[in-house]
Every structure is written in structure tokens, then in C-alpha cells.
Amino acid sequence: MKRTYFVTVWGDDFMRKSLLMIFLIIMSVLVIDSVIASNTVNFEPNLVVTTIPVGKSPGGLCVNPNTNMVYVTNYKSNSVSVINGKNNSLVATIPVGKKPLAVVVNPNTNMIYVANANKNGGISVINGKTNSVIATIPIEAPKYYPELVDFPANVAVDTKTNMIYVVTLNGDVVYVINGKTNSIVSTMIISNSPAGECGLRINQKTNRIYVSNSNNGVFTVLNGVKKHSKALLYNSIISSFAIGEFPMYKLAVNPNTNMIYAVIYKKGTVKVIDGSNNSVVKTINIGGGPIDICVNPNTNMIYVANGGDNSVSVIRGKSNSMVAIIPVENGPDGICVNPKTNMVYVSNQFDNTVSVIKGLK
């Protein structure tokens, strides 16, 4: 009986010690995870420097790093607000076409291009020196494909060639505009129609054009135009593949690392694409309903405007990990960064403001 009693007691004691040890291990893991999470993803409300009132329903943003001027499209005001990045003051409001949706600047020429998302809106060309519209470029259907004409949805510029690229809202065409003559010189047909609000970005170093399709998650890579041509360029597509998730909205490119970033709204993720082989190398969970994205190539930090939870997520490009969350105003929709000053600008469409954020390093 004593032996039986001894075994029973020893067994109960061993079981208690084992359970205690397992409990302590689990608690340690949870604590470590919590510490790691708190150290890597910081809540940074103090990084918001100021908030600037602009027009109604601000959306697209761009900045000229040479002049430190920021341009904001006001969708419901049919205008572009100009902000002086030096003192964060509104210096001009420029009337453009109806429903301006996207904007881009060529810092070498100080010309700004605005995509007006309506049938006859075309592309408004603004002289950054005078803050006035000097031309409106009509977006017309290709000669042999009249059914493809549509509203301009996004615009990008190759500063080396001074070529401006435009994608339409529901068509399957990329228009190429000569910045010197403000005329369409080429039309690139995309088989996987970039229907919906599209992402459009350029890698200046590789002369690659990237287009995202918000409706079916197709990612298309194009050759940039080097010489002027009025012919349709059927062989411009290098690669076209499905990301696997959608809606896929805006894109960002780091020309120094040749990495492309695509936001997936419903999944709350950012896809990282290697430009050397056009493959997805990482999926980063950020939550918050990401809509737009930008990258500072000098710091390799990526900023994501989250329309779902009124925040900006910050991703470190070296590790492809989220390192900070910055609260902003209501309805963040567009985002851009000045690589020289490392200041980030976010348009808040429901508050009619622009948040100015001090970028991380």
C-alpha cells in the first residue's frame, strides 16, 4: 500500500509540475510575442505635424521635390489645391476639369498633369510656375477601336523621357502623351482590361510600366515608350498575371530596390512584387482597408493610406514588416511622400483636409 501511495503522490506531483511548466512556457511565449509586437508596430499619433483644409473630397496627391509644392485633386470641387511644403500653407486653388481623380508632376519641367474622370475631361496640364492650366489633352479612342474610349482614371510620368501615361476607368488602353507637345503619340493595348480604378506606376530605371486591375486582380507589366510612335504597340506587354486577390487598387515602386507594392483592399494586405522576375515575394498583413500607397526610395519606407480605419501604416522595405500605425483624419484616400524632406501627405476625403506626417527613417 505504501508503494502504491508513493507512486500516486509522485505521479500527482509530477503532473502538477509538468502542467505548471507548460503553463509558464505558454505564458512566456505570449509575453514575448506581445513585447515583439509592441516593439515593431508602434502607435505614432505625434508624427502628424498638421492638418490643412483643402477643397471638397480630396483624393489624388503628388509632390514636386524640387519646389516642395504639393498638389491635391478635389473631386467634388473640380479643382487642384496647391500646398507649400515649407510652411504647410495653401497657396493656390486651380480650376480644372470635372471630377479630377489623379495627379502627377514632372519635377524636371515643373508641369502637373491631372486626370479628369469624366467623358470630356481629358488631362489638364498645369504650369507649376504660374499655377494655371495651359492645356487640356483630350483622351480619344484609338482609330481602329472607337469603343475603347473612356474616362481617365490615373496618370503617371516618366521624368527621363517626359512621357505621360494615362489609364482609363473601364477601357483596356494605356495612352502615351508626349510632354513636350501635349499630344498622344502612342496607344498600348492591354488584353486584361484594367477596368475599375487602376494603379499606374513607372520604374524610371528599368523603363517598366505597371498597371493594376481593381476588378480582377490582374497585374500587367509594360515596356515604356522610348521613341515617339503613332502606331498601336501590341508587343508592349512583358508580363500579365493574376495576383489572386482583389480589389487591387494603387501601386508604388521603389526604383532603387526594383520592388513594386500593391494594396489589396478587402484582404487588408500589401503584395510585394519583385520587379526582376515579376513574382510576388511577400504578403504583408496591415488591415484597415488600404487604398493608396507610396514609397520613399531614399529611406526605403512605404506608407499606406487605410480608408477602412483612418490610419497610415508604415512598412520597412528592408524587412517587409509593418513598423508603425499613424492615425489621421476621416477617409484617407491618397498619399505621397517628398523624398527630399521625408514629409508624407495624406488626403482625407470626408474631412476635406490633408494630413502632414513626419516620415520615419
C-alpha positions in Angstrom: 0.0 0.0 0.0 2.9 2.4 0.8 4.4 1.7 -2.6 1.1 2.4 -4.3 0.6 5.5 -2.2 4.1 6.7 -3.1 3.6 6.2 -6.8 0.2 8.0 -6.7 1.7 11.0 -4.8 4.8 11.1 -7.0 2.6 10.9 -10.1 0.3 13.7 -9.0 3.3 15.9 -8.1 4.9 15.2 -11.4 1.7 16.0 -13.3 1.3 19.3 -11.4 4.9 20.3 -12.1 4.6 19.4 -15.8 1.4 21.4 -16.2 2.9 24.3 -14.4 6.0 24.2 -16.7 3.8 24.0 -19.8 1.7 26.9 -18.5 4.9 29.0 -17.9 6.2 28.2 -21.3 2.9 29.3 -23.0 2.8 32.5 -20.9 6.4 33.2 -21.8 5.7 32.8 -25.5 2.7 35.1 -25.2 4.6 37.7 -23.3 7.5 37.6 -25.8 5.1 37.9 -28.7 3.4 40.8 -27.1 6.8 42.5 -26.5 7.9 41.9 -30.0 4.6 43.2 -31.4 4.8 46.4 -29.2 8.4 47.0 -30.3 7.9 46.6 -34.0 4.5 48.1 -34.6 4.2 51.4 -32.7 1.2 53.8 -32.5 2.6 57.1 -33.6 0.0 59.9 -33.4 2.7 62.5 -32.7 4.1 62.1 -36.2 1.2 64.1 -37.6 2.6 67.6 -37.9 -0.5 69.5 -39.0 -3.8 69.2 -41.0 -4.6 71.6 -43.9 -8.1 72.4 -45.2 -8.4 71.9 -49.0 -11.3 71.5 -51.4 -14.2 69.1 -51.4 -13.4 65.3 -51.5 -9.6 65.5 -51.9 -8.1 62.4 -53.5 -5.0 62.2 -55.7 -1.8 63.7 -54.4 1.7 64.4 -55.7 4.7 66.5 -54.7 7.4 68.2 -56.6 10.6 67.6 -54.5 12.5 70.4 -56.3 10.0 73.1 -55.5 8.5 71.5 -52.4 5.0 72.1 -53.7 2.2 69.6 -53.1 -0.8 69.1 -55.5 -4.2 67.7 -54.4 -7.1 66.9 -56.6 -10.5 68.0 -55.2 -13.0 65.6 -56.8 -16.2 67.5 -55.9 -14.7 71.0 -56.3 -13.3 70.4 -59.8 -10.0 71.9 -58.7 -6.5 71.3 -57.6 -5.2 72.7 -54.3 -1.5 73.7 -54.1 0.3 73.5 -50.7 3.7 75.0 -49.9 5.5 72.2 -48.2 7.9 74.6 -46.5 5.3 76.2 -44.3 2.3 73.9 -44.9 0.1 76.7 -46.3 -2.5 76.7 -49.1 -1.1 79.0 -51.8 -3.4 78.4 -54.7 -6.6 76.7 -55.9 -6.6 75.9 -59.6 -9.9 75.1 -61.5 -9.5 72.0 -63.8 -11.9 69.6 -65.5 -14.8 67.9 -63.8 -14.1 65.1 -61.3 -10.3 65.3 -61.1 -9.2 61.9 -59.8 -5.4 61.6 -60.1 -2.4 64.0 -60.4 1.3 63.7 -61.2 4.1 66.1 -61.6 7.3 66.1 -63.7 9.8 67.8 -61.4 12.2 68.4 -64.3 9.7 70.5 -66.3 7.5 71.6 -63.3 4.4 70.5 -65.3 1.5 68.9 -63.5 -0.9 66.5 -65.1 -4.5 65.9 -63.8 -6.8 63.1 -64.9 -10.4 64.3 -65.0 -12.7 61.3 -64.7 -15.5 62.4 -67.0 -16.3 61.8 -70.7 -14.8 65.1 -72.0 -12.4 65.8 -69.1 -9.2 64.7 -70.6 -5.9 65.6 -69.0 -5.4 69.1 -67.6 -1.9 70.4 -67.9 -0.8 72.9 -65.2 2.3 75.1 -65.3 3.8 74.8 -61.8 5.4 78.3 -62.1 2.2 80.2 -62.7 -0.3 77.7 -61.2 -2.5 77.9 -64.2 -3.9 75.4 -66.8 -2.0 75.8 -70.1 -3.6 72.9 -72.0 -6.3 70.2 -71.9 -5.4 67.0 -73.7 -8.4 65.0 -74.9 -8.4 61.3 -74.4 -9.7 59.8 -77.6 -10.3 56.2 -78.6 -7.7 54.5 -80.9 -8.6 54.8 -84.6 -9.4 51.2 -85.0 -11.0 50.7 -81.6 -13.6 53.5 -81.1 -15.4 51.6 -78.4 -12.4 51.8 -76.1 -12.6 55.5 -75.2 -13.4 56.1 -71.5 -12.7 58.3 -68.5 -9.1 58.9 -67.4 -8.6 57.2 -64.1 -4.9 57.5 -63.4 -1.8 59.2 -64.7 2.0 58.7 -64.3 5.1 60.4 -65.8 8.5 59.2 -66.9 10.8 62.1 -66.0 13.6 60.8 -68.2 11.6 60.6 -71.4 9.0 63.2 -70.5 6.3 60.7 -71.4 3.0 60.8 -69.6 1.0 57.6 -69.2 -2.8 57.5 -68.7 -5.1 54.6 -68.0 -8.9 54.8 -68.3 -11.6 53.7 -65.9 -13.2 50.9 -67.9 -11.1 50.5 -71.0 -8.1 48.3 -71.8 -5.8 51.0 -73.1 -2.8 52.9 -71.8 -2.3 56.2 -73.6 1.1 57.8 -74.0 1.5 61.5 -74.2 4.5 63.5 -75.3 5.1 66.1 -72.5 6.8 68.4 -75.0 3.9 68.7 -77.4 1.0 67.6 -75.1 -0.3 65.2 -77.7 -1.0 61.5 -77.7 1.8 59.7 -79.5 1.2 56.0 -78.7 -1.5 53.7 -77.5 -0.8 50.5 -75.7 -3.5 47.8 -75.8 -3.8 45.7 -72.7 -5.6 42.4 -73.1 -6.5 42.0 -69.4 -8.7 45.1 -69.3 -7.7 47.4 -66.4 -11.3 48.0 -65.5 -12.0 50.0 -62.4 -9.9 52.5 -60.5 -6.4 51.4 -61.6 -3.0 51.6 -60.1 -0.3 53.0 -62.5 3.4 53.5 -61.7 6.7 53.7 -63.5 10.2 52.4 -62.7 12.4 55.1 -64.2 15.5 53.0 -64.0 14.1 49.9 -65.8 11.6 51.8 -68.1 8.8 49.5 -66.9 5.2 50.5 -66.6 3.0 48.7 -64.0 -0.8 48.7 -64.2 -3.2 47.1 -61.7 -6.8 46.0 -62.4 -9.0 46.6 -59.4 -11.8 44.4 -60.6 -10.0 41.1 -61.2 -6.6 41.5 -59.5 -4.6 41.3 -62.7 -1.1 42.9 -62.6 0.3 43.9 -66.0 3.9 44.9 -66.8 4.6 47.0 -69.9 7.7 48.3 -71.8 7.9 52.0 -71.6 7.9 54.0 -74.8 11.4 55.4 -75.7 10.7 56.7 -79.2 7.6 58.6 -80.4 5.2 56.4 -82.4 1.7 56.9 -83.6 1.2 53.2 -84.2 -0.5 50.8 -81.8 2.1 49.0 -79.7 0.7 45.4 -79.4 4.0 43.9 -78.2 4.4 46.2 -75.2 3.2 43.7 -72.6 6.1 42.0 -70.9 4.0 40.1 -68.3 0.4 39.8 -67.1 -0.6 37.7 -64.2 -3.3 37.4 -61.5 -2.3 38.4 -58.0 -5.0 36.1 -56.8 -6.8 38.7 -54.7 -8.8 41.9 -55.4 -9.9 44.6 -55.4 -6.3 45.7 -56.0 -6.1 49.4 -56.1 -3.0 51.6 -56.1 0.7 50.8 -56.7 4.1 52.1 -55.6 7.5 51.4 -57.0 10.9 51.7 -55.4 13.3 52.2 -58.3 16.4 51.6 -56.1 15.3 48.1 -55.0 13.1 47.3 -58.0 10.2 46.3 -55.7 6.6 47.1 -56.5 3.9 47.3 -53.9 0.2 46.7 -54.5 -2.6 47.2 -52.0 -5.4 44.7 -51.6 -8.4 46.5 -50.1 -10.7 43.7 -48.7 -7.9 41.5 -47.5 -6.1 44.4 -45.8 -2.8 43.4 -47.3 0.1 44.7 -49.3 1.6 42.5 -52.0 5.4 42.8 -52.6 6.4 42.1 -56.2 10.0 41.6 -57.3 10.5 43.6 -60.5 13.4 41.5 -61.6 11.2 38.4 -62.2 7.6 39.8 -61.7 6.7 37.5 -58.9 5.0 38.0 -55.6 7.6 37.6 -52.9 5.7 38.7 -49.8 2.2 39.4 -48.5 2.1 41.9 -45.6 -0.9 42.0 -43.4 -1.8 45.6 -42.4 -5.6 45.6 -42.1 -7.6 48.8 -42.2 -8.8 48.7 -45.9 -5.7 50.0 -47.7 -6.5 52.3 -50.7 -3.3 54.1 -51.7 0.5 53.6 -51.2 3.7 55.4 -51.7 7.4 54.8 -51.1 10.4 57.0 -50.2 13.2 55.4 -52.2 15.8 57.3 -50.1 14.7 55.6 -46.8 13.0 52.5 -48.3 10.0 53.2 -46.1 6.5 52.5 -47.5 3.4 54.4 -46.4 -0.2 53.0 -46.9 -3.4 55.1 -46.6 -6.0 52.9 -44.9 -9.5 54.2 -45.7 -11.1 51.5 -43.5 -9.8 52.7 -40.2 -8.5 56.2 -40.8 -4.8 55.4 -40.4 -1.5 55.2 -42.2 0.5 52.0 -42.0 4.3 52.3 -42.2 6.3 49.4 -43.7 10.1 48.9 -43.6 11.1 47.9 -47.1 14.3 46.0 -45.9 12.3 43.6 -43.7 8.9 43.9 -45.4 7.3 44.4 -42.0 4.9 46.9 -40.6 6.6 49.1 -38.0 4.1 51.9 -37.2 0.5 53.0 -37.4 -0.3 56.7 -37.6 -3.9 57.9 -37.0 -5.2 60.6 -39.5 -8.5 62.3 -40.3 -11.7 60.8 -41.7 -11.4 58.9 -45.0 -7.7 58.8 -46.1 -7.7 58.3 -49.8 -4.5 59.4 -51.4 -0.9 59.5 -50.2 2.5 60.8 -51.4 5.9 61.5 -49.9 8.6 64.1 -50.6 11.8 62.0 -50.8 14.0 65.1 -50.0 12.2 66.3 -46.9 10.8 62.9 -45.9 7.3 64.5 -45.3 4.2 62.5 -46.1 0.9 63.9 -47.3 -2.4 62.2 -46.9 -5.7 63.4 -48.4 -8.8 62.8 -46.1 -11.8 62.8 -48.5 -14.5 63.0 -45.9 -13.0 65.8 -43.8 -11.7 67.8 -46.9 -8.2 68.0 -45.4 -4.6 66.9 -46.0 -2.6 65.5 -43.1 1.1 66.2 -43.0 3.2 63.5 -41.4 6.9 63.3 -40.5 8.3 60.3 -42.2 10.2 57.6 -40.4 13.8 56.5 -41.2 
